[in-house]
Amino acid sequence: MASIDDLPADKLHPSKKCPECFAYIPLRAEVCPMCQARVGQVDRHGRAKRPLDWKAYLAAAVAIAAFFIYCWWAFF
């Protein structure tokens, strides 16, 4: 007999909780209807996972590199 821990998370919970506004949303929702935040799959606690925003990470890396290049050019 399977225990409750062996079941997939989407079979355990009837809905998931938005990580931004904490509203309960349907399991298949990709965007929260309350705050318009992108949400991922449900975890084992019933909360939606935050999807990675690779564009934001790339933009931050470019900005940090530009800052270091400017500091090197301006001060050295």
Secondary structure by P-SEA (a helix, b strand, c coil): ccccccccccccccbbbbccccccccccccccccccccccccccccbbbbcccaaaaaaaaaaaaaaaaaaaaccc
